[in-house]
Amino acid sequence: MERNQAQVIAVSLISTLAAISIGYLGVQIFGRNTMYIIATTMFGLGTGGSIGQILVEKRQQRVVQTQSKQR
């Protein structure tokens, strides 16, 4: 496993645990319906960001053809 991949996995796990903790505390403070709205909004932003990143990567994958030199 590459170092970058391990870092991404670690950051993802930490982020997930932080989101669950913050979500739990948010329910206690703001109430259930408000937290559902916030969670849905965050899910939408995450999905939009992921789709945007995929589209950017597809645009950057251009095939470059090289011509062989003839003598």
KEMAR-234916 format. One record per residue (C-alpha): x negated, y, z; residue in three letters. Coordinates in Angstrom, 1 decimal, padded with zeros to 4 digits, m for minus. Layout:
N
<east = X	north = Y	up = Z	code = ALA>;
...
END
This chain:
71
<east = 000.0	north = 000.0	up = 000.0	code = MET>;
<east = m001.4	north = 003.4	up = m000.9	code = GLU>;
<east = m001.9	north = 006.1	up = 001.7	code = ARG>;
<east = 000.6	north = 008.4	up = 000.1	code = ASN>;
<east = 003.3	north = 005.7	up = 000.1	code = GLN>;
<east = 002.6	north = 005.0	up = 003.8	code = ALA>;
<east = 002.9	north = 008.7	up = 004.6	code = GLN>;
<east = 006.2	north = 009.0	up = 002.7	code = VAL>;
<east = 007.6	north = 006.0	up = 004.6	code = ILE>;
<east = 006.5	north = 007.4	up = 008.0	code = ALA>;
<east = 007.9	north = 010.8	up = 007.3	code = VAL>;
<east = 011.2	north = 009.3	up = 006.1	code = SER>;
<east = 011.5	north = 007.2	up = 009.2	code = LEU>;
<east = 010.7	north = 010.2	up = 011.5	code = ILE>;
<east = 013.1	north = 012.4	up = 009.5	code = SER>;
<east = 015.9	north = 009.8	up = 009.8	code = THR>;
<east = 015.5	north = 009.5	up = 013.6	code = LEU>;
<east = 015.4	north = 013.3	up = 013.9	code = ALA>;
<east = 018.6	north = 013.6	up = 011.8	code = ALA>;
<east = 020.4	north = 011.0	up = 014.0	code = ILE>;
<east = 019.3	north = 012.7	up = 017.2	code = SER>;
<east = 020.3	north = 016.2	up = 015.9	code = ILE>;
<east = 023.5	north = 014.8	up = 014.6	code = GLY>;
<east = 024.4	north = 013.3	up = 018.0	code = TYR>;
<east = 023.6	north = 016.5	up = 019.9	code = LEU>;
<east = 025.5	north = 018.5	up = 017.2	code = GLY>;
<east = 028.6	north = 016.4	up = 017.8	code = VAL>;
<east = 028.4	north = 017.0	up = 021.5	code = GLN>;
<east = 028.1	north = 020.8	up = 020.9	code = ILE>;
<east = 030.1	north = 021.6	up = 017.8	code = PHE>;
<east = 032.6	north = 018.8	up = 017.6	code = GLY>;
<east = 033.2	north = 015.9	up = 015.2	code = ARG>;
<east = 034.8	north = 017.7	up = 012.3	code = ASN>;
<east = 032.2	north = 020.4	up = 012.1	code = THR>;
<east = 029.4	north = 017.8	up = 012.1	code = MET>;
<east = 031.2	north = 015.8	up = 009.3	code = TYR>;
<east = 031.2	north = 019.0	up = 007.2	code = ILE>;
<east = 027.5	north = 019.6	up = 007.9	code = ILE>;
<east = 026.6	north = 016.0	up = 007.2	code = ALA>;
<east = 028.5	north = 016.1	up = 003.9	code = THR>;
<east = 026.8	north = 019.3	up = 002.9	code = THR>;
<east = 023.3	north = 017.9	up = 003.7	code = MET>;
<east = 024.1	north = 014.7	up = 001.8	code = PHE>;
<east = 025.1	north = 016.8	up = m001.2	code = GLY>;
<east = 022.0	north = 018.9	up = m001.1	code = LEU>;
<east = 019.8	north = 015.8	up = m000.8	code = GLY>;
<east = 021.5	north = 014.2	up = m003.7	code = THR>;
<east = 021.2	north = 017.3	up = m005.8	code = GLY>;
<east = 017.5	north = 017.7	up = m005.0	code = GLY>;
<east = 016.8	north = 014.0	up = m005.9	code = SER>;
<east = 018.6	north = 014.3	up = m009.2	code = ILE>;
<east = 016.8	north = 017.6	up = m009.9	code = GLY>;
<east = 013.5	north = 016.0	up = m009.2	code = GLN>;
<east = 014.2	north = 013.0	up = m011.5	code = ILE>;
<east = 015.2	north = 015.4	up = m014.3	code = LEU>;
<east = 012.0	north = 017.4	up = m013.9	code = VAL>;
<east = 009.9	north = 014.2	up = m014.0	code = GLU>;
<east = 011.7	north = 013.0	up = m017.1	code = LYS>;
<east = 011.0	north = 016.3	up = m018.9	code = ARG>;
<east = 007.3	north = 016.1	up = m017.9	code = GLN>;
<east = 006.9	north = 012.6	up = m019.4	code = GLN>;
<east = 006.1	north = 013.5	up = m022.9	code = ARG>;
<east = 004.4	north = 011.1	up = m025.2	code = VAL>;
<east = 001.2	north = 012.5	up = m026.6	code = VAL>;
<east = 000.0	north = 010.8	up = m029.8	code = GLN>;
<east = m003.6	north = 011.0	up = m030.7	code = THR>;
<east = m004.8	north = 010.7	up = m034.3	code = GLN>;
<east = m007.7	north = 008.5	up = m035.0	code = SER>;
<east = m010.7	north = 010.1	up = m036.8	code = LYS>;
<east = m011.3	north = 008.9	up = m040.3	code = GLN>;
<east = m014.8	north = 008.7	up = m041.7	code = ARG>;
END
